[in-house]
Amino acid sequence: MVKGPGFYSDIGKKARDLLYRDYQNDHKFTLTTYTSNGIAITSSGTKKGEFILADVNTQLKNKNITTDVKVDTNSNVSTTITVDEPAPGIKTIFSFIAPDQRSGKVELQYLHEYAGISTSIGLTASPIVNFSGMAGNNMVAIGTDLSFDTATGNFTKCNAGISLSTADLIASMTLNDKGDKVTASYYHTVSPLTSTAVGAELSHSIASNENTLTIGTQHSLDPLTTVKARVNNFGKASALIQHAWRPKSVFTISGEVDTRAIEKSAKVGLALALKP
């Protein structure tokens, strides 16, 4: 595995995963089964208020080619074909959604010891071209993320970021939304033995002059059980506990309360993922 700066999407990812991953206010159930010839079939259902959303995903792996086909409740069929390392460090991804004829896209990723590049182009007459690149190493990296609409001749996305990493600390800063939003994040590993970590993310919108600060922590009670908690400057406090009673089979319960309106009922989310 290449150790390098990674991709642009990796900037601040550790902090985002700590602060937002696995938190939810919905009820979700996921079941994965495998056929005798190795095809993985994953069925999931999510209850969002009064609505129930469901999808079925089928994954087939053949040498270095992975094919994913997903069907959702809106009868959309999403297909993704991934070719891993047709050449050293390169990954090719082809995706489209039926019946949307404009959804086709080809993506090329390249990972090097000192660079990480991802570029994609839509399969239309006037496509949107995306490019993101990182330069540096696994300690210091800078990058940019751009999208260009060939139909209008305008940049629809223009972001930049920097990441600094040590053995137990990751700090990053990004400038997004064409310079309107500045986000700084911090992730610190307190104890690797218990997966104890703390993190924070501060975002500032220049247009609205609004700040959003979220801080959180996680800790493993034992090798199978993890607890997390977070709070933001708007008074929203959340916590979750996640337990794996067998490999890859996880139960998660999370809750959120508004400390500025404590009389309101807490929001509770449940997630159950089962894999053989």
NORMOWO-V201962 format. One record per pair of residues at least 6 apart in sequence whose ideal C-beta (glycine too) atoms are under 8 Angstrom apart, sorted by sequence separation. I is the first residue (numbers start at 1). J is the second residue. D is the distance in whole Angstrom. If there is no record, write none. Layout:
I|J|D ; I|J|D
This chain:
34|40|6 ; 35|41|7 ; 46|52|7 ; 60|66|7 ; 61|67|8 ; 71|77|5 ; 72|78|8 ; 85|91|7 ; 86|92|6 ; 97|103|4 ; 110|116|7 ; 121|127|5 ; 122|128|5 ; 135|141|7 ; 136|142|6 ; 148|154|8 ; 149|155|8 ; 164|170|7 ; 165|171|8 ; 175|181|7 ; 176|182|8 ; 190|196|4 ; 204|210|7 ; 205|211|8 ; 220|226|5 ; 221|227|6 ; 231|237|4 ; 244|250|5 ; 245|251|7 ; 258|264|6 ; 33|40|8 ; 34|41|8 ; 45|52|6 ; 46|53|5 ; 59|66|7 ; 60|67|5 ; 70|77|7 ; 71|78|8 ; 84|91|6 ; 96|103|5 ; 109|116|8 ; 110|117|5 ; 121|128|8 ; 122|129|8 ; 134|141|5 ; 135|142|6 ; 148|155|5 ; 149|156|5 ; 163|170|7 ; 164|171|5 ; 175|182|6 ; 176|183|7 ; 189|196|8 ; 190|197|6 ; 204|211|5 ; 219|226|7 ; 220|227|8 ; 230|237|7 ; 231|238|7 ; 243|250|7 ; 244|251|8 ; 257|264|8 ; 32|40|6 ; 33|41|5 ; 45|53|7 ; 46|54|7 ; 59|67|7 ; 69|77|7 ; 70|78|5 ; 83|91|7 ; 95|103|8 ; 96|104|4 ; 109|117|7 ; 110|118|8 ; 121|129|5 ; 134|142|7 ; 135|143|7 ; 147|155|7 ; 148|156|7 ; 163|171|7 ; 164|172|7 ; 174|182|7 ; 189|197|5 ; 190|198|6 ; 203|211|7 ; 204|212|8 ; 218|226|6 ; 219|227|6 ; 229|237|8 ; 230|238|5 ; 242|250|6 ; 243|251|5 ; 32|41|7 ; 45|54|4 ; 59|68|5 ; 69|78|7 ; 70|79|8 ; 82|91|7 ; 83|92|4 ; 95|104|7 ; 96|105|7 ; 109|118|5 ; 120|129|7 ; 121|130|8 ; 134|143|4 ; 146|155|6 ; 147|156|5 ; 163|172|4 ; 173|182|7 ; 174|183|5 ; 188|197|6 ; 202|211|7 ; 203|212|5 ; 218|227|7 ; 219|228|8 ; 229|238|7 ; 230|239|8 ; 242|251|7 ; 243|252|8 ; 257|266|5 ; 32|42|5 ; 44|54|7 ; 58|68|7 ; 59|69|8 ; 68|78|8 ; 69|79|5 ; 82|92|7 ; 83|93|8 ; 94|104|8 ; 95|105|5 ; 108|118|7 ; 119|129|8 ; 120|130|5 ; 133|143|6 ; 147|157|4 ; 162|172|7 ; 173|183|7 ; 187|197|7 ; 188|198|5 ; 202|212|7 ; 203|213|8 ; 218|228|4 ; 229|239|4 ; 242|252|4 ; 256|266|6 ; 257|267|8 ; 31|42|7 ; 32|43|8 ; 43|54|7 ; 44|55|6 ; 57|68|6 ; 58|69|5 ; 68|79|7 ; 82|93|5 ; 94|105|8 ; 107|118|7 ; 108|119|5 ; 119|130|7 ; 132|143|7 ; 133|144|6 ; 146|157|6 ; 147|158|8 ; 161|172|6 ; 162|173|6 ; 173|184|5 ; 187|198|8 ; 188|199|7 ; 201|212|8 ; 202|213|5 ; 217|228|7 ; 218|229|8 ; 228|239|7 ; 229|240|8 ; 241|252|7 ; 255|266|5 ; 256|267|5 ; 30|42|6 ; 31|43|5 ; 43|55|8 ; 44|56|8 ; 57|69|7 ; 58|70|8 ; 67|79|7 ; 68|80|4 ; 81|93|7 ; 94|106|5 ; 95|107|7 ; 107|119|7 ; 108|120|7 ; 118|130|8 ; 119|131|5 ; 132|144|7 ; 145|157|6 ; 146|158|6 ; 161|173|6 ; 162|174|8 ; 172|184|7 ; 173|185|8 ; 187|199|4 ; 201|213|7 ; 216|228|7 ; 217|229|6 ; 227|239|7 ; 228|240|5 ; 240|252|6 ; 241|253|6 ; 255|267|7 ; 30|43|7 ; 31|44|8 ; 43|56|5 ; 44|57|8 ; 57|70|4 ; 67|80|7 ; 68|81|8 ; 80|93|7 ; 81|94|5 ; 93|106|7 ; 94|107|8 ; 107|120|4 ; 118|131|8 ; 119|132|8 ; 131|144|8 ; 132|145|4 ; 145|158|8 ; 146|159|8 ; 161|174|4 ; 171|184|8 ; 172|185|5 ; 186|199|6 ; 200|213|7 ; 201|214|5 ; 216|229|6 ; 217|230|8 ; 227|240|7 ; 228|241|8 ; 240|253|7 ; 241|254|8 ; 255|268|5 ; 30|44|4 ; 42|56|7 ; 43|57|8 ; 56|70|7 ; 67|81|5 ; 68|82|8 ; 80|94|7 ; 81|95|7 ; 92|106|7 ; 93|107|4 ; 106|120|6 ; 117|131|8 ; 118|132|5 ; 131|145|8 ; 132|146|7 ; 144|158|8 ; 145|159|4 ; 160|174|7 ; 161|175|7 ; 171|185|7 ; 185|199|7 ; 186|200|5 ; 200|214|7 ; 216|230|3 ; 227|241|5 ; 228|242|8 ; 240|254|4 ; 254|268|7 ; 255|269|7 ; 29|44|7 ; 41|56|7 ; 42|57|4 ; 55|70|6 ; 56|71|5 ; 66|81|7 ; 67|82|8 ; 80|95|4 ; 92|107|7 ; 93|108|8 ; 105|120|5 ; 106|121|6 ; 117|132|7 ; 118|133|8 ; 130|145|8 ; 131|146|5 ; 144|159|7 ; 145|160|8 ; 159|174|6 ; 160|175|5 ; 170|185|8 ; 171|186|5 ; 185|200|7 ; 186|201|8 ; 200|215|4 ; 215|230|7 ; 216|231|7 ; 226|241|7 ; 227|242|8 ; 239|254|7 ; 240|255|7 ; 253|268|7 ; 254|269|5 ; 28|44|7 ; 29|45|5 ; 41|57|7 ; 42|58|8 ; 55|71|6 ; 65|81|7 ; 66|82|5 ; 79|95|7 ; 92|108|6 ; 93|109|7 ; 105|121|7 ; 117|133|5 ; 130|146|7 ; 131|147|8 ; 144|160|5 ; 145|161|8 ; 159|175|6 ; 170|186|8 ; 171|187|8 ; 185|201|4 ; 199|215|7 ; 200|216|8 ; 214|230|6 ; 215|231|6 ; 225|241|7 ; 226|242|5 ; 238|254|6 ; 239|255|6 ; 253|269|7 ; 254|270|8 ; 28|45|7 ; 29|46|8 ; 41|58|5 ; 42|59|7 ; 55|72|4 ; 65|82|7 ; 78|95|7 ; 79|96|6 ; 91|108|8 ; 92|109|8 ; 105|122|5 ; 106|123|7 ; 116|133|7 ; 117|134|8 ; 130|147|5 ; 131|148|8 ; 143|160|7 ; 144|161|8 ; 159|176|5 ; 169|186|8 ; 170|187|4 ; 184|201|7 ; 185|202|8 ; 198|215|7 ; 199|216|6 ; 214|231|7 ; 215|232|8 ; 225|242|7 ; 226|243|8 ; 238|255|7 ; 252|269|8 ; 253|270|6 ; 254|271|8 ; 28|46|5 ; 40|58|7 ; 41|59|8 ; 54|72|7 ; 55|73|7 ; 65|83|5 ; 66|84|7 ; 78|96|8 ; 79|97|8 ; 90|108|7 ; 91|109|4 ; 104|122|7 ; 105|123|6 ; 115|133|7 ; 116|134|4 ; 129|147|7 ; 130|148|8 ; 142|160|8 ; 143|161|6 ; 159|177|8 ; 169|187|7 ; 170|188|8 ; 183|201|7 ; 184|202|5 ; 198|216|7 ; 199|217|7 ; 214|232|4 ; 225|243|5 ; 238|256|4 ; 252|270|7 ; 253|271|8 ; 27|46|7 ; 28|47|8 ; 39|58|6 ; 40|59|4 ; 53|72|7 ; 54|73|5 ; 64|83|6 ; 65|84|8 ; 78|97|5 ; 79|98|7 ; 90|109|7 ; 91|110|8 ; 104|123|3 ; 115|134|6 ; 128|147|6 ; 129|148|5 ; 142|161|7 ; 143|162|8 ; 169|188|5 ; 183|202|7 ; 198|217|5 ; 213|232|6 ; 214|233|8 ; 224|243|6 ; 225|244|8 ; 237|256|7 ; 238|257|8 ; 252|271|4 ; 26|46|5 ; 27|47|4 ; 39|59|7 ; 40|60|8 ; 53|73|6 ; 64|84|4 ; 77|97|7 ; 90|110|5 ; 91|111|8 ; 102|122|7 ; 104|124|7 ; 115|135|5 ; 128|148|7 ; 142|162|5 ; 143|163|8 ; 158|178|5 ; 168|188|6 ; 169|189|7 ; 183|203|5 ; 197|217|7 ; 212|232|7 ; 213|233|4 ; 224|244|5 ; 236|256|6 ; 237|257|5 ; 251|271|7 ; 252|272|8 ; 26|47|6 ; 39|60|5 ; 52|73|8 ; 64|85|6 ; 76|97|6 ; 77|98|4 ; 89|110|6 ; 114|135|7 ; 128|149|5 ; 129|150|7 ; 141|162|7 ; 142|163|8 ; 157|178|8 ; 158|179|7 ; 168|189|4 ; 182|203|7 ; 183|204|8 ; 196|217|7 ; 197|218|5 ; 212|233|7 ; 224|245|7 ; 236|257|8 ; 250|271|8 ; 251|272|5 ; 26|48|5 ; 38|60|8 ; 64|86|7 ; 76|98|7 ; 77|99|8 ; 89|111|5 ; 102|124|5 ; 114|136|7 ; 128|150|7 ; 140|162|8 ; 141|163|5 ; 168|190|8 ; 181|203|6 ; 182|204|5 ; 196|218|7 ; 211|233|7 ; 212|234|8 ; 236|258|6 ; 237|259|6 ; 250|272|8 ; 251|273|8 ; 38|61|7 ; 76|99|8 ; 89|112|6 ; 107|130|8 ; 114|137|6 ; 126|149|8 ; 127|150|6 ; 140|163|7 ; 155|178|8 ; 181|204|7 ; 195|218|7 ; 196|219|5 ; 235|258|6 ; 236|259|7 ; 250|273|5 ; 76|100|8 ; 113|137|7 ; 126|150|5 ; 140|164|6 ; 168|192|8 ; 181|205|5 ; 182|206|7 ; 195|219|7 ; 196|220|7 ; 235|259|4 ; 249|273|7 ; 126|151|4 ; 139|164|7 ; 140|165|8 ; 180|205|6 ; 181|206|7 ; 194|219|6 ; 195|220|4 ; 235|260|4 ; 248|273|8 ; 249|274|5 ; 139|165|5 ; 180|206|5 ; 194|220|5 ; 234|260|8 ; 235|261|8 ; 249|275|6 ; 93|120|8 ; 96|123|7 ; 116|143|8 ; 130|157|8 ; 136|163|8 ; 138|165|6 ; 139|166|7 ; 179|206|7 ; 180|207|5 ; 248|275|4 ; 128|156|7 ; 231|259|8 ; 247|275|8 ; 195|226|7 ; 2|89|6 ; 7|109|7 ; 7|111|8 ; 6|111|8 ; 10|116|8 ; 4|111|6 ; 4|112|6 ; 8|116|7 ; 2|111|5 ; 4|113|5 ; 5|114|7 ; 7|116|5 ; 9|118|8 ; 2|112|7 ; 3|113|7 ; 4|114|6 ; 5|115|7 ; 6|116|5 ; 8|118|7 ; 2|113|6 ; 4|115|7 ; 5|116|5 ; 7|118|5 ; 4|116|6 ; 9|132|7 ; 11|134|8 ; 8|132|4 ; 10|134|8 ; 7|132|7 ; 8|133|7 ; 8|134|6 ; 7|134|6 ; 6|134|6 ; 5|134|4 ; 4|134|8 ; 5|135|7 ; 11|141|8 ; 5|136|4 ; 4|136|8 ; 5|137|6 ; 6|138|8 ; 11|143|7 ; 4|137|6 ; 5|138|7 ; 3|137|8 ; 4|138|6 ; 3|138|5 ; 6|141|7 ; 8|143|4 ; 5|141|3 ; 8|144|7 ; 8|145|5 ; 5|143|7 ; 12|161|8 ; 11|161|4 ; 8|159|8 ; 11|162|8 ; 12|163|7 ; 11|163|5 ; 8|161|7 ; 10|163|8 ; 15|170|7 ; 14|170|5 ; 15|172|7 ; 5|163|7 ; 12|172|4 ; 11|172|5 ; 12|174|7 ; 11|174|6 ; 16|185|7 ; 18|187|6 ; 15|185|4 ; 12|183|7 ; 15|186|6 ; 15|187|4 ; 12|185|4 ; 14|187|4 ; 18|197|6 ; 18|198|8 ; 19|199|6 ; 18|199|4 ; 19|200|8 ; 19|201|6 ; 15|199|4 ; 14|199|7 ; 15|200|7 ; 16|201|7 ; 15|201|6 ; 12|201|7 ; 19|214|5 ; 19|215|8 ; 19|216|5 ; 18|216|6 ; 18|217|8 ; 18|218|6 ; 23|228|8 ; 22|228|7 ; 23|230|7 ; 18|228|7 ; 19|230|5 ; 23|238|5 ; 32|248|8 ; 23|240|6 ; 22|240|6 ; 22|242|6 ; 24|252|8 ; 25|254|8 ; 22|252|6 ; 24|254|6 ; 23|254|5 ; 25|256|6 ; 22|254|7 ; 23|256|8 ; 28|269|8 ; 30|271|8 ; 32|273|8 ; 25|267|4 ; 27|269|7 ; 28|270|7 ; 29|271|8 ; 30|272|7 ; 32|274|7 ; 34|276|6 ; 25|268|7 ; 26|269|6 ; 27|270|5 ; 28|271|4 ; 29|272|5 ; 30|273|4 ; 31|274|5 ; 32|275|4 ; 33|276|7 ; 25|269|5 ; 27|271|8 ; 28|272|7 ; 30|274|7 ; 32|276|7 ; 24|269|4 ; 23|269|7 ; 24|271|6 ; 22|271|7
